[in-house]
């Protein structure tokens, strides 16, 4: 019984790490398009915020980008998204932007 409970906890932890499930990926894609796109441009070419195209993100530190997403940038319009996103989700979004695709 304890072994089954432990296995269930491991599965739950694994589901939280890495790639989000299909429903959450769809939600994150909409967040990228609508929320991020409202400042970074609907095509991510920039606007109020910096461009988020693959070329603009190339060479940027992955962890630093994730921190900007999660913590925002004080004194700027960039809000913290940590109340709505996990670190793994932020990393998934960065990967999606680096590959040039907003949706599955």
N, C-alpha and C positions, 0 to 999 in steps of 0.2 A: 504494500500500500504506500509506504513512504517512498519507495523507488518510483512508483508511478507519479506521485505528487512532484518529486524532484524532476522527473522527465518533463512533466507539464510546465514547470517553471523554466526549464532550459528551452523548451520550444517557444514559450512566450518571450523570453529574452532574445532568442534568435529572430523572432518575428519583428522585434523592435529595432534590431540592428540591421544595417545593410539596406537593400532596396525595399522601398515601401510596396505594399500590395497594390493591385491594379486600381482599386477604388481610390486609394490615397494618392497614387501617381496622377490620376485624373484631377483630383483636387489641387495638387501641387502645380500641375500644368495650367490650370485656370488661375491660380495665384500668380504664377509667373506672367501670364498674359495680361491679366487685369490689374492686379495690385502692383507688381513690379513694373509692368508696362505703363502704368499711369505716370510714372516719373522717368523711367528709362526708355520710354518710347514703345509703342505697340510692336514694333519690329526690333526692339532692343538696340537701336542705333544711337540712342542717347536722347536727351531732352533736358529736363531739370536735373536728372541724374546722369551719371557716366554711361557710355555704351556698354552693353553686356554681350557683345558679339564674341565669337571664339578668338578672333585676332586680338581684341581688347583684353581678354582674360588670359591669353597665352603668357606663360612665364610668371604669372601671379601665384603667390603662395596659397595653397588650398585652405590651410587652417586660418590664415589671415582673412581670406574671403568669407569663410564660414563665420568667423567672429564678427565681421561687419554685418552680416545678415542677422545673426542672433542678437548682437548688442546694439546695432545701429551706430550712428555717428553723432554724438552729442553736438548740439549747436548747428545741426544741419537738418534738412527735411528727412534724412534716412532714419526711419524708426527701428526700434528693436523688434525682431520677429520671434524672439525666444518664447513669448507666451503662446505662440501658435505652432512653432516648429521645433523639432528635435535637431540635434547636431547632425545625425544621419540624414535627415530630410534636407537640411541645408546643403550638405555635401552632395546629395543626389541632385539637387537643383543646380548646383555649380557644374556638376558633370554634364547635366542636360544642356546647359548654356554653352559649355565648352565644346560640345559636339554639334551645336547649332540647331538643336531640335527642341521645341517647346512642349510638344505633346508626344505620347506614345505612338 
